[in-house]
Amino acid sequence: MATNKNLEGRNSIDVVSQRQIIKFMYLEGHSAAQAHRRLVKVMTSNALSQTTVKEWYRRFNNGDFDVGEHRGGDSKFGPETDQRSEIIQEAFRESRSWSLTSLSAKTGIPKTTCYDIIKKKLNMSKINAKWVPRELTDDQKNMRVDYARVNLRAYKQQPSRLEHTVAIDETWVNLYRPPEKDQTKIWLATGEKRPSVVAKSRFGPKLILLLAMDFNGICYYELLGQHETVNHSRYIQFLNNLMDQWGKNHEHTIWLLDDNARPHRHSSVEAWMDQHSVERWIQPPYSPDLSPCDYGCFHQLKRRIVGVAYPDAVALRKALNEEIMDGNQHGRYQSVWNLPERWQAVINSQGEYV
């Protein structure tokens, strides 16, 4: 039976001392499990957990044998750390894409030390780069600012124009598109087997979806045939169908917002607009971030119909109908309302993508 003095001695072994015992066991070639059993035998209920012991073994495997307690600001960072910090910054001047493993191999500094210096001394975080449609020239940025100012001025002079705006664009949709990675995650209880997802052909046949949005959501769309494309005559046909549908409930002039694709700017389309007294917002080139269909519809719409192998266009159209009705009912596709703040954001960023 342990005496009171023995118990007092065990309780006097602090965390750092236990780490030193773990380090000694590691250097002697013992496993993490053996080191933990030794601690439990000596310390009983005050022993470090098995998870903590495994973490220290991981650090030792990475070459970090510093078991000291480092608390409070930059007290951990001395001259040696400053030197290592400069080495890491030199590596970052070469590339900002290093993984901790490759950075450690490049600099000869243990991974855990690299991580501590990067996070606590350099105050850096690793994030994903922002994907943009293209590298804009200064002239293109200036044009985006100028066009945004014109549109914003027109909106402020007559805010009701937004209620009469119809945004049009087209995109490809597939009869089969696999779910995105985050859509395959499910909750599992301990011991449950992770399910498998059958890898089908990456993408099925694709069709063009020609779609129009107003301030309430998606107001009209057409799913084109498999070999059908959008030329100026097909675009005019779509506009006529849209007018028949949208014009039933709207007596005001349409303010059209579409991109600068050649069929959209054909002389026949311009003549059609004059004939129907349709006004047009000006849209700078290479600006999907200023198109409600692009920034507030297409990706969300496709996410909600993926993962199903639709046998034909009829089945795909049915799925689109169901999602559009539900999305409109719940306000998922009201991105036309965001146009003024997007125009302002382009102005504030001096033409950069928003």
Residue frames relative to the residue before (quaternion, step in Angstrom):
aa qw qx qy qz dx dy dz
M 1.0000 0.0000 0.0000 0.0000 0.00 0.00 0.00
A 0.4690 -0.6965 0.4647 0.2810 3.56 -0.84 0.95
T 0.3953 -0.7040 0.5411 0.2352 3.56 -1.01 0.88
N 0.6696 -0.4866 0.3676 0.4239 3.55 -1.33 0.27
K 0.6375 0.5313 -0.3368 0.4449 3.58 1.03 -0.77
N 0.6316 0.5248 -0.3357 0.4615 3.59 1.02 -0.77
L 0.6584 0.5077 -0.3117 0.4599 3.57 0.96 -0.86
E 0.6388 0.5158 -0.3298 0.4660 3.56 1.01 -0.82
G 0.6450 0.5287 -0.3229 0.4475 3.57 1.03 -0.79
R 0.6467 0.5108 -0.3200 0.4674 3.56 0.99 -0.79
N 0.6798 0.4950 -0.2927 0.4551 3.57 0.93 -0.88
S 0.6378 0.5382 -0.3336 0.4383 3.59 1.18 -0.44
I 0.5508 0.5829 -0.4085 0.4358 3.62 1.25 -0.14
D 0.2167 -0.8181 0.5220 0.1062 3.55 -0.28 1.28
V 0.7555 -0.3997 0.2750 0.4403 3.54 -1.36 0.02
V 0.6575 0.5118 -0.3185 0.4520 3.59 0.90 -0.91
S 0.6398 0.5200 -0.3280 0.4611 3.59 1.00 -0.79
Q 0.6344 0.5143 -0.3323 0.4719 3.58 1.01 -0.73
R 0.6253 0.5291 -0.3383 0.4632 3.58 1.03 -0.75
Q 0.6380 0.5228 -0.3289 0.4599 3.58 1.04 -0.77
I 0.6164 0.5249 -0.3398 0.4785 3.57 1.10 -0.72
I 0.6387 0.5219 -0.3189 0.4669 3.58 0.98 -0.88
K 0.6488 0.5188 -0.3114 0.4615 3.57 0.95 -0.89
F 0.6435 0.5199 -0.3168 0.4639 3.60 0.98 -0.89
M 0.6561 0.5048 -0.3083 0.4686 3.59 0.94 -0.89
Y 0.6267 0.5378 -0.3302 0.4572 3.58 1.03 -0.81
L 0.6933 0.4821 -0.2798 0.4567 3.57 0.84 -0.99
E 0.6526 0.4984 -0.3130 0.4772 3.59 1.18 -0.52
G 0.5690 -0.6350 0.3637 0.3752 3.57 1.29 -0.10
H 0.4443 0.6835 -0.4675 0.3418 3.59 1.22 0.25
S 0.5145 -0.6317 0.4820 0.3222 3.56 -1.21 0.49
A 0.6607 -0.4918 0.3791 0.4217 3.57 -1.30 0.23
A 0.6327 0.5342 -0.3315 0.4522 3.59 1.03 -0.77
Q 0.6531 0.5041 -0.3115 0.4715 3.58 1.00 -0.83
A 0.6421 0.5202 -0.3240 0.4605 3.57 1.00 -0.81
H 0.6583 0.5026 -0.3155 0.4631 3.57 0.97 -0.79
R 0.6355 0.5223 -0.3356 0.4591 3.60 0.98 -0.77
R 0.6291 0.5295 -0.3316 0.4625 3.59 1.03 -0.76
L 0.6521 0.5098 -0.3156 0.4639 3.59 0.95 -0.85
V 0.6594 0.5103 -0.3097 0.4570 3.57 0.93 -0.91
K 0.6371 0.5361 -0.3253 0.4481 3.57 1.01 -0.80
V 0.7257 0.4201 -0.2348 0.4916 3.56 0.98 -0.86
M 0.8001 0.3494 -0.1420 0.4664 3.57 0.82 -1.07
T 0.2387 -0.7776 0.5234 0.2538 3.59 1.24 -0.50
S 0.8676 -0.0656 0.0397 0.4914 3.60 -0.77 -1.01
N 0.6575 0.5233 -0.3161 0.4404 3.62 1.20 -0.34
A 0.4486 0.7067 -0.4499 0.3113 3.60 1.26 0.04
L 0.5610 -0.5710 0.4783 0.3612 3.54 -1.23 0.56
S 0.5628 -0.6244 0.4242 0.3368 3.57 -1.10 0.65
Q 0.6370 -0.5289 0.3976 0.3956 3.55 -1.27 0.39
T 0.6077 0.5542 -0.3498 0.4487 3.60 1.08 -0.69
T 0.6554 0.5050 -0.3070 0.4702 3.58 0.98 -0.86
V 0.6361 0.5225 -0.3311 0.4613 3.58 0.97 -0.82
K 0.6525 0.5087 -0.3140 0.4657 3.59 0.94 -0.85
E 0.6274 0.5349 -0.3349 0.4561 3.60 1.04 -0.76
W 0.6673 0.4789 -0.3125 0.4772 3.61 0.98 -0.78
Y 0.6087 0.5263 -0.3558 0.4753 3.59 1.05 -0.59
R 0.6237 0.5293 -0.3398 0.4640 3.58 1.04 -0.74
R 0.6534 0.5078 -0.3135 0.4658 3.58 0.97 -0.84
F 0.6468 0.5130 -0.3243 0.4619 3.56 0.95 -0.85
N 0.6360 0.5319 -0.3245 0.4553 3.59 1.00 -0.80
N 0.6943 0.4500 -0.2621 0.4967 3.59 1.17 -0.61
G 0.6101 -0.6008 0.3388 0.3899 3.57 1.28 0.16
D 0.5751 0.5721 -0.3872 0.4382 3.61 1.24 0.14
F 0.0153 -0.8328 0.5513 -0.0481 3.58 -0.30 1.30
D 0.4309 0.6913 -0.4661 0.3452 3.58 1.25 0.33
V 0.0596 -0.8337 0.5489 -0.0093 3.59 -0.34 1.28
G 0.4043 0.7405 -0.4561 0.2831 3.60 1.25 0.17
E 0.4865 -0.6311 0.5191 0.3091 3.54 -1.32 0.36
H 0.0541 -0.8127 0.5801 -0.0085 3.59 -0.57 1.14
R 0.1277 0.7928 -0.5795 0.1391 3.53 -0.35 1.23
G 0.8067 0.3627 -0.2245 0.4089 3.49 -1.27 0.49
G 0.8527 -0.2452 0.1351 0.4411 3.52 -0.40 1.32
D 0.7880 -0.3176 0.2611 0.4583 3.52 -1.02 -0.93
S 0.2884 0.7862 -0.5131 0.1882 3.60 1.16 0.36
K 0.6194 0.5562 -0.3445 0.4340 3.59 1.15 -0.53
F 0.7076 0.4916 -0.2523 0.4404 3.55 1.10 -0.70
G 0.0078 0.8031 -0.5931 0.0568 3.54 -0.43 1.26
P 0.7998 -0.2841 0.2032 0.4882 3.59 -1.25 -0.33
E 0.6446 0.5230 -0.3348 0.4459 3.59 0.98 -0.81
T 0.6470 0.5136 -0.3154 0.4670 3.56 1.03 -0.79
D 0.6153 0.5433 -0.3465 0.4540 3.59 1.02 -0.77
Q 0.6518 0.5063 -0.3118 0.4708 3.56 1.00 -0.83
R 0.6645 0.4890 -0.3024 0.4773 3.58 0.95 -0.86
S 0.6095 0.5583 -0.3429 0.4464 3.56 1.07 -0.74
E 0.6559 0.5035 -0.3088 0.4700 3.58 0.97 -0.83
I 0.6234 0.5320 -0.3360 0.4642 3.59 1.06 -0.76
I 0.6639 0.4976 -0.3014 0.4700 3.59 0.96 -0.89
Q 0.6549 0.5059 -0.3175 0.4630 3.60 0.95 -0.82
E 0.6126 0.5349 -0.3454 0.4682 3.57 1.09 -0.67
A 0.6403 0.5053 -0.3190 0.4826 3.59 1.03 -0.77
F 0.6511 0.5135 -0.3143 0.4621 3.60 1.04 -0.75
R 0.6010 0.5460 -0.3689 0.4523 3.59 1.13 -0.52
E 0.6398 0.5008 -0.3094 0.4942 3.55 1.24 -0.48
S 0.7812 -0.1349 0.1232 0.5970 3.59 1.00 -0.86
R 0.2955 -0.7433 0.5715 0.1834 3.57 -1.16 0.68
S 0.6066 0.6117 -0.3242 0.3909 3.59 1.27 0.05
W 0.3442 0.7636 -0.4967 0.2273 3.61 1.22 0.16
S 0.3221 -0.6461 0.6417 0.2588 3.53 -1.23 0.57
L 0.6488 -0.5094 0.3670 0.4300 3.61 -1.18 0.33
T 0.6356 0.5359 -0.3315 0.4461 3.58 1.03 -0.78
S 0.7069 0.4443 -0.2721 0.4783 3.59 0.84 -0.96
L 0.6248 0.5289 -0.3436 0.4603 3.61 1.07 -0.67
S 0.6401 0.5172 -0.3189 0.4701 3.57 1.02 -0.80
A 0.6549 0.5000 -0.3076 0.4760 3.59 1.00 -0.84
K 0.6515 0.5283 -0.3074 0.4495 3.58 1.04 -0.80
T 0.7986 0.3400 -0.1477 0.4742 3.58 0.83 -1.03
G 0.4074 -0.7075 0.4835 0.3158 3.59 1.16 -0.48
I 0.5413 0.5978 -0.3976 0.4377 3.59 1.29 0.28
P 0.5413 -0.6372 0.4230 0.3493 3.65 -0.84 0.86
K 0.6232 -0.5861 0.3713 0.3610 3.56 -1.07 0.75
T 0.6799 0.4920 -0.3096 0.4470 3.58 0.85 -0.93
T 0.6380 0.5073 -0.3288 0.4771 3.58 1.07 -0.67
C 0.6009 0.5463 -0.3478 0.4685 3.58 1.05 -0.77
Y 0.6696 0.5112 -0.2999 0.4477 3.56 0.88 -0.98
D 0.6650 0.5088 -0.3087 0.4513 3.59 0.89 -0.94
I 0.6683 0.4972 -0.3062 0.4608 3.59 0.91 -0.89
I 0.6658 0.5104 -0.3079 0.4487 3.58 0.89 -0.94
K 0.7405 0.4271 -0.2361 0.4620 3.59 0.83 -0.99
K 0.8093 0.3442 -0.1522 0.4510 3.58 0.74 -1.08
K 0.7419 0.3697 -0.2314 0.5093 3.60 1.05 -0.61
L 0.7590 0.3464 -0.1985 0.5143 3.58 0.88 -0.92
N 0.2847 -0.7954 0.4899 0.2153 3.60 1.31 -0.24
M 0.4147 0.7001 -0.4687 0.3439 3.57 0.91 0.95
S 0.1289 -0.7595 0.6321 0.0833 3.55 -1.25 0.56
K 0.3723 -0.7092 0.5492 0.2385 3.56 -1.16 0.59
I 0.0297 0.7990 -0.5959 0.0755 3.56 -0.66 1.15
N 0.5762 -0.5667 0.4533 0.3760 3.54 -1.28 0.28
A 0.4891 -0.6382 0.5049 0.3140 3.55 -1.07 0.73
K 0.4757 -0.6597 0.5034 0.2917 3.56 -1.19 0.58
W 0.3077 -0.7512 0.5579 0.1723 3.56 -0.73 1.09
V 0.0519 -0.7857 0.6164 0.0075 3.56 -0.92 0.94
P 0.6319 -0.5772 0.3540 0.3771 3.62 -1.09 0.62
R 0.7844 -0.1430 0.1205 0.5914 3.58 1.02 -0.76
E 0.5386 -0.5786 0.4913 0.3658 3.54 -1.32 0.19
L 0.2667 -0.8016 0.5186 0.1319 3.56 -0.39 1.24
T 0.3950 -0.6782 0.5636 0.2577 3.56 -1.10 0.73
D 0.6657 -0.4859 0.3684 0.4302 3.58 -1.26 0.24
D 0.6376 0.5274 -0.3314 0.4533 3.59 1.00 -0.79
Q 0.6626 0.4993 -0.3072 0.4661 3.58 0.99 -0.83
K 0.6279 0.5190 -0.3342 0.4741 3.60 1.05 -0.71
N 0.6545 0.5088 -0.3127 0.4635 3.58 0.94 -0.87
M 0.6359 0.5227 -0.3262 0.4649 3.58 1.04 -0.78
R 0.6315 0.5325 -0.3296 0.4571 3.58 0.98 -0.81
V 0.6516 0.5053 -0.3108 0.4727 3.58 0.99 -0.84
D 0.6640 0.5124 -0.3077 0.4493 3.59 0.88 -0.95
Y 0.6824 0.4813 -0.2910 0.4669 3.59 0.87 -0.95
A 0.6361 0.5273 -0.3310 0.4558 3.58 0.99 -0.80
R 0.6420 0.5214 -0.3229 0.4601 3.59 1.01 -0.77
V 0.6444 0.5163 -0.3222 0.4629 3.57 0.96 -0.87
N 0.6836 0.4826 -0.2897 0.4646 3.59 0.86 -0.95
L 0.6650 0.5048 -0.3095 0.4551 3.57 0.94 -0.86
R 0.6297 0.5253 -0.3293 0.4682 3.58 1.04 -0.75
A 0.6532 0.5088 -0.3119 0.4660 3.58 0.96 -0.87
Y 0.6451 0.5184 -0.3199 0.4614 3.58 1.01 -0.80
K 0.6810 0.4901 -0.3010 0.4532 3.60 0.87 -0.90
Q 0.6333 0.5251 -0.3310 0.4623 3.58 1.11 -0.63
Q 0.7980 0.0179 0.0186 0.6021 3.57 1.10 -0.72
P 0.2067 -0.8335 0.5003 0.1107 3.61 0.25 1.25
S 0.5947 0.5960 -0.3704 0.3923 3.61 1.11 -0.58
R 0.4825 0.6669 -0.4438 0.3543 3.61 1.22 -0.25
L 0.6096 0.5668 -0.3542 0.4263 3.56 1.09 -0.67
E 0.6471 0.5174 -0.3182 0.4607 3.59 1.08 -0.67
H 0.7138 0.4068 -0.2410 0.5166 3.58 1.24 -0.40
T 0.4799 0.6851 -0.4198 0.3523 3.57 1.32 0.18
V 0.0549 -0.7521 0.6559 0.0338 3.53 -1.11 0.82
A 0.1620 -0.7847 0.5952 0.0613 3.57 -0.69 1.15
I 0.0915 -0.8091 0.5806 0.0002 3.58 -0.87 1.02
D 0.1892 0.7517 -0.6219 0.1113 3.55 -1.07 0.76
E 0.2848 -0.7466 0.5702 0.1905 3.55 -1.29 0.21
T 0.0332 -0.7817 0.6227 0.0018 3.53 -1.24 0.54
W 0.4974 -0.6238 0.5035 0.3316 3.57 -1.29 0.28
V 0.0364 -0.7507 0.6580 0.0460 3.55 -1.16 0.71
N 0.3264 -0.7724 0.5243 0.1482 3.55 -1.07 0.85
L 0.5279 -0.5985 0.4919 0.3481 3.55 -1.18 0.57
Y 0.7686 0.0175 -0.0813 0.6343 3.57 1.24 -0.37
R 0.0704 0.7505 -0.6541 0.0637 3.52 -1.00 0.94
P 0.4366 -0.7127 0.4705 0.2831 3.62 -0.69 1.00
P 0.5737 -0.5813 0.4343 0.3799 3.59 -1.13 0.53
E 0.5354 -0.5989 0.4781 0.3550 3.54 -1.18 0.50
K 0.6992 -0.5217 0.2849 0.3972 3.55 -1.16 0.66
D 0.6942 0.4792 -0.2956 0.4484 3.59 0.87 -0.87
Q 0.6248 0.5527 -0.3413 0.4332 3.60 1.22 -0.35
T 0.6412 0.5193 -0.3308 0.4580 3.61 1.25 -0.17
K 0.5021 0.6540 -0.4319 0.3655 3.62 1.24 -0.01
I 0.0080 0.7786 -0.6272 0.0164 3.57 -1.05 0.83
W 0.5127 -0.6214 0.4906 0.3323 3.56 -1.28 0.36
L 0.0629 -0.7906 0.6091 0.0085 3.57 -0.95 0.95
A 0.3910 -0.6802 0.5637 0.2584 3.55 -1.11 0.70
T 0.6642 -0.4949 0.3727 0.4184 3.56 -1.25 0.41
G 0.8009 0.2710 -0.2211 0.4860 3.56 -0.85 1.01
E 0.5609 0.5956 -0.3982 0.4149 3.59 1.21 -0.26
K 0.4524 -0.6976 0.4937 0.2547 3.55 -1.05 0.79
R 0.4684 -0.6730 0.4934 0.2902 3.54 -0.95 0.88
P 0.3986 -0.7284 0.4976 0.2509 3.62 -0.77 0.97
S 0.3983 -0.6998 0.5434 0.2374 3.53 -1.28 0.41
V 0.2530 -0.7251 0.6183 0.1670 3.53 -1.24 0.57
V 0.3980 -0.7308 0.5005 0.2389 3.57 -0.62 1.12
A 0.3417 -0.7448 0.5400 0.1922 3.57 -0.81 1.02
K 0.1374 -0.7902 0.5951 0.0510 3.55 -0.31 1.28
S 0.7049 -0.3458 0.3452 0.5142 3.54 -1.28 -0.19
R 0.6081 -0.6266 0.3348 0.3541 3.56 -0.79 1.02
F 0.7964 -0.0604 0.0612 0.5986 3.59 0.81 -0.93
G 0.3879 -0.7013 0.5469 0.2420 3.55 -1.13 0.70
P 0.7422 -0.3482 0.2865 0.4958 3.59 -1.29 -0.11
K 0.2441 -0.7961 0.5406 0.1201 3.57 -1.03 0.73
L 0.1853 -0.7606 0.6186 0.0666 3.49 -1.24 0.72
I 0.4679 -0.6559 0.5076 0.3051 3.57 -1.22 0.46
L 0.1726 -0.7512 0.6311 0.0870 3.53 -0.97 0.99
L 0.1161 -0.7758 0.6197 0.0237 3.56 -0.63 1.20
L 0.0053 0.8596 -0.4972 0.1176 3.54 -0.38 1.29
A 0.1493 -0.7741 0.6114 0.0681 3.56 -1.14 0.76
M 0.1201 -0.7850 0.6065 0.0389 3.55 -1.08 0.86
D 0.0862 -0.7513 0.6470 0.0975 3.54 -1.18 0.63
F 0.7717 -0.3837 0.2285 0.4528 3.59 -1.26 -0.17
N 0.6488 0.5051 -0.3230 0.4685 3.61 1.24 -0.22
G 0.7051 -0.3826 0.2806 0.5270 3.59 1.20 -0.43
I 0.7476 -0.2990 0.2698 0.5281 3.57 -1.06 -0.77
C 0.1616 -0.8396 0.5155 0.0565 3.57 -0.45 1.20
Y 0.8020 -0.0413 0.0430 0.5943 3.61 1.15 -0.43
Y 0.0885 0.7836 -0.6142 0.0293 3.57 -1.16 0.58
E 0.1306 -0.7481 0.6407 0.1130 3.52 -1.35 0.33
L 0.2449 -0.7370 0.6142 0.1398 3.54 -1.05 0.88
L 0.3060 -0.7987 0.4931 0.1587 3.55 -0.39 1.24
G 0.6219 -0.5412 0.4162 0.3836 3.56 -1.28 0.35
Q 0.7098 -0.5049 0.2879 0.3979 3.55 -1.25 0.48
H 0.7811 0.2795 -0.1616 0.5344 3.61 0.99 -0.69
E 0.4889 0.6664 -0.4220 0.3727 3.56 1.27 0.32
T 0.1261 -0.7844 0.6048 0.0552 3.57 -1.03 0.82
V 0.4962 -0.6390 0.4962 0.3149 3.55 -1.32 0.22
N 0.0630 0.7467 -0.6590 0.0645 3.55 -0.56 1.22
H 0.7443 -0.4248 0.2460 0.4528 3.58 -1.23 0.08
S 0.6573 0.5044 -0.3268 0.4546 3.62 0.98 -0.74
R 0.6497 0.4944 -0.3195 0.4810 3.61 1.04 -0.76
Y 0.6248 0.5339 -0.3368 0.4596 3.57 1.09 -0.67
I 0.6443 0.5064 -0.3180 0.4768 3.59 0.99 -0.81
Q 0.6115 0.5390 -0.3437 0.4663 3.58 1.04 -0.75
F 0.6479 0.5091 -0.3125 0.4727 3.57 0.97 -0.86
L 0.6560 0.5154 -0.3122 0.4545 3.59 0.94 -0.89
N 0.6361 0.5217 -0.3274 0.4648 3.59 0.99 -0.78
N 0.6621 0.4945 -0.3009 0.4759 3.57 0.95 -0.89
L 0.6288 0.5345 -0.3249 0.4619 3.55 1.06 -0.80
M 0.6562 0.5163 -0.3123 0.4531 3.59 0.92 -0.91
D 0.6362 0.5276 -0.3289 0.4568 3.58 1.00 -0.81
Q 0.7096 0.4504 -0.2519 0.4797 3.56 1.00 -0.88
W 0.7434 0.4232 -0.2314 0.4634 3.57 0.70 -1.11
G 0.6613 0.5537 -0.3081 0.4015 3.56 1.02 -0.83
K 0.5070 0.6538 -0.4261 0.3659 3.59 1.22 -0.30
N 0.7987 0.2866 -0.1204 0.5152 3.56 1.00 -0.84
H 0.7318 0.3592 -0.2179 0.5366 3.60 1.26 0.02
E 0.2018 -0.8000 0.5579 0.0890 3.54 -0.72 1.09
H 0.6006 0.5985 -0.3567 0.3922 3.58 1.21 -0.38
T 0.6472 -0.5042 0.4107 0.3977 3.52 -1.34 0.27
I 0.4062 -0.6911 0.5422 0.2518 3.56 -1.01 0.82
W 0.1785 -0.7157 0.6630 0.1278 3.51 -1.15 0.80
L 0.1848 -0.8273 0.5274 0.0566 3.55 -0.29 1.31
L 0.0598 -0.7639 0.6418 0.0326 3.55 -1.07 0.85
D 0.2038 0.7492 -0.6080 0.1662 3.58 -0.52 1.21
D 0.5726 -0.6080 0.4160 0.3598 3.57 -1.23 0.26
N 0.6473 -0.5685 0.3763 0.3409 3.54 -1.34 -0.02
A 0.2317 0.7763 -0.5478 0.2089 3.59 1.11 0.60
R 0.6394 -0.5892 0.3390 0.3593 3.56 -1.01 0.84
P 0.6619 0.4938 -0.3432 0.4476 3.68 0.83 -0.78
H 0.6455 0.5353 -0.3241 0.4379 3.60 1.07 -0.67
R 0.7553 0.3763 -0.1906 0.5016 3.58 1.12 -0.63
H 0.3453 0.7523 -0.4931 0.2678 3.59 1.24 0.27
S 0.6143 -0.5803 0.3919 0.3638 3.58 -1.11 0.68
S 0.6202 0.5412 -0.3465 0.4498 3.60 1.09 -0.65
V 0.6346 0.5112 -0.3229 0.4813 3.57 1.09 -0.71
E 0.6322 0.5223 -0.3290 0.4683 3.59 1.00 -0.82
A 0.6496 0.5088 -0.3159 0.4684 3.59 0.98 -0.81
W 0.6257 0.5335 -0.3314 0.4626 3.58 1.02 -0.79
M 0.6535 0.5182 -0.3142 0.4535 3.58 0.96 -0.86
D 0.6436 0.5105 -0.3227 0.4702 3.58 0.98 -0.82
Q 0.6515 0.5364 -0.3094 0.4383 3.55 0.97 -0.89
H 0.7707 0.3402 -0.1701 0.5113 3.58 1.03 -0.84
S 0.4366 -0.7284 0.4369 0.2964 3.60 1.29 0.27
V 0.3172 0.7404 -0.5180 0.2878 3.57 0.97 0.91
E 0.2660 -0.7450 0.5932 0.1495 3.57 -0.90 0.98
R 0.2138 -0.7898 0.5647 0.1079 3.56 -1.21 0.40
W 0.3922 -0.6583 0.5904 0.2536 3.54 -1.03 0.87
I 0.4031 -0.6860 0.5303 0.2928 3.59 -1.03 0.63
Q 0.1408 -0.8017 0.5805 0.0203 3.54 -0.93 0.98
P 0.3571 -0.7445 0.5155 0.2291 3.62 -0.61 1.05
P 0.5832 -0.5815 0.4227 0.3782 3.62 -1.12 0.52
Y 0.8461 0.1867 -0.1415 0.4788 3.54 -1.32 0.47
S 0.5322 0.6481 -0.3835 0.3868 3.59 0.96 0.85
P 0.0251 0.8174 -0.5740 0.0430 3.62 0.52 1.10
D 0.5934 0.5779 -0.3675 0.4230 3.60 1.20 -0.44
L 0.6909 0.4034 -0.2760 0.5326 3.59 1.32 -0.07
S 0.5828 0.5366 -0.3761 0.4807 3.57 1.28 0.38
P 0.4288 -0.7284 0.4650 0.2633 3.64 -0.47 1.12
C 0.6160 0.5497 -0.3550 0.4385 3.60 1.05 -0.68
D 0.6997 0.4662 -0.2688 0.4698 3.58 1.00 -0.83
Y 0.7884 0.3552 -0.2057 0.4582 3.59 0.65 -1.03
G 0.8252 0.2580 -0.1193 0.4881 3.60 1.12 -0.42
C 0.7495 0.3865 -0.2286 0.4864 3.59 1.16 0.30
F 0.7397 0.4867 -0.2960 0.3583 3.56 0.34 -1.27
H 0.7002 0.4643 -0.2947 0.4553 3.60 0.75 -0.98
Q 0.6626 0.5031 -0.3087 0.4611 3.58 0.91 -0.90
L 0.6522 0.5245 -0.3110 0.4504 3.57 0.97 -0.88
K 0.6862 0.4854 -0.2919 0.4565 3.59 0.86 -0.93
R 0.6102 0.5688 -0.3546 0.4224 3.60 1.01 -0.78
R 0.7210 0.4740 -0.2484 0.4402 3.57 1.02 -0.77
I 0.7350 0.3613 -0.2464 0.5182 3.60 1.22 -0.05
V 0.4842 0.6724 -0.4411 0.3447 3.62 1.25 0.15
G 0.7151 0.4792 -0.3270 0.3900 3.53 -1.36 0.16
V 0.6761 0.4188 -0.2846 0.5353 3.58 1.31 0.07
A 0.3054 -0.7313 0.5787 0.1923 3.58 -0.93 0.90
Y 0.1750 -0.8023 0.5648 0.0820 3.59 -0.15 1.28
P 0.4533 -0.7258 0.4410 0.2705 3.61 -0.71 1.00
D 0.8063 -0.0346 0.0597 0.5874 3.59 1.08 -0.64
A 0.7245 -0.4345 0.3140 0.4333 3.55 -1.35 0.06
V 0.5867 0.5826 -0.3745 0.4196 3.60 1.10 -0.61
A 0.6796 0.4787 -0.2850 0.4773 3.58 0.93 -0.92
L 0.6388 0.5165 -0.3231 0.4698 3.58 1.02 -0.78
R 0.6452 0.5183 -0.3178 0.4626 3.58 0.98 -0.84
K 0.6245 0.5328 -0.3352 0.4623 3.59 1.03 -0.75
A 0.6595 0.4980 -0.3079 0.4715 3.59 0.96 -0.86
L 0.6313 0.5230 -0.3263 0.4707 3.58 1.03 -0.78
N 0.6405 0.5334 -0.3246 0.4471 3.58 0.91 -0.90
E 0.6791 0.4994 -0.2938 0.4506 3.57 0.87 -0.97
E 0.6855 0.4732 -0.2935 0.4691 3.58 0.91 -0.87
I 0.6483 0.5166 -0.3297 0.4518 3.60 0.94 -0.81
M 0.6480 0.5056 -0.3255 0.4675 3.60 0.94 -0.81
D 0.6821 0.4729 -0.2886 0.4773 3.58 0.91 -0.90
G 0.6621 0.5179 -0.3073 0.4461 3.58 0.96 -0.87
N 0.6512 0.5000 -0.3127 0.4777 3.57 0.99 -0.80
Q 0.6444 0.5351 -0.3199 0.4429 3.56 0.99 -0.85
H 0.7676 0.3444 -0.1776 0.5105 3.59 1.03 -0.81
G 0.5476 -0.6844 0.3708 0.3069 3.59 1.21 0.35
R 0.3419 0.7705 -0.4854 0.2321 3.59 1.13 0.53
Y 0.7903 0.3363 -0.1505 0.4896 3.58 1.08 -0.62
Q 0.3829 0.7258 -0.4806 0.3093 3.57 0.99 0.84
S 0.2141 0.8399 -0.4762 0.1480 3.57 1.05 0.78
V 0.4718 0.6560 -0.4592 0.3691 3.63 1.20 -0.16
W 0.6165 0.5696 -0.3422 0.4223 3.58 1.08 -0.72
N 0.6622 0.5331 -0.3074 0.4276 3.61 1.14 -0.52
L 0.4242 0.7432 -0.4502 0.2550 3.60 1.22 -0.16
P 0.6736 0.4976 -0.3400 0.4279 3.68 0.72 -0.86
E 0.6846 0.4656 -0.3048 0.4708 3.60 0.89 -0.84
R 0.6225 0.5178 -0.3478 0.4726 3.60 1.11 -0.52
W 0.6201 0.5172 -0.3475 0.4767 3.59 0.97 -0.72
Q 0.6604 0.5020 -0.3068 0.4667 3.56 0.96 -0.88
A 0.6400 0.5314 -0.3283 0.4475 3.60 1.00 -0.78
V 0.6251 0.5221 -0.3337 0.4746 3.60 1.05 -0.73
I 0.6417 0.5096 -0.3206 0.4751 3.58 0.98 -0.81
N 0.6822 0.5016 -0.2920 0.4447 3.59 0.87 -0.96
S 0.7307 0.4142 -0.2308 0.4912 3.59 1.06 -0.74
Q 0.4411 -0.7204 0.4301 0.3185 3.58 1.32 0.17
G 0.7869 -0.3847 0.1581 0.4558 3.53 0.94 0.97
E 0.4748 0.6644 -0.4573 0.3520 3.60 1.22 0.00
Y 0.6102 -0.5328 0.4288 0.3998 3.56 -1.30 0.31
V 0.2447 -0.7719 0.5720 0.1310 3.58 -1.08 0.74
